Amino acid sequence: MTENLPETNKVTYWQPSAGETISGVIQGSDTFKNSLYDEQKTLLLQQDNGPVVNVALNRYLIHSLKRNNAALGDLVTVTFHGKEQKNNGRSFNRYTLLINKLTTL
């Protein structure tokens, strides 16, 4: 899942609020340099109504995508539950991820 979307398509960035969900078909992935986070991995999702959305990935999402062998063409649903705090005081973004594998005939 290392292919990038052609640059001719307009890509928007998902900036969710707590409780927001996004679904789409995996079109590829990307990595970009960000001064705040150094390097950010993202997932490119094609939504039903057409737009391609760039979803920033955290460790949990990256691990879940790998564990489920996510591939181009799979349908993914990501829900952002909001910021939470660990017992040690560090905060993190809580997500859930569902994958519907591409079926071939």
Buried (B, 14 or more C-beta within 10 A) or exposed (E): BEEEBEEEEEBEEBEBEEEEEBBBBBBBBBEEEEEEEEEBBBBBBBBEEEEBBBBBBBEBBBEBBEEBEBEBEBBBBBBBBEEEEEEEEEEEBBBEBEBEEEEEE
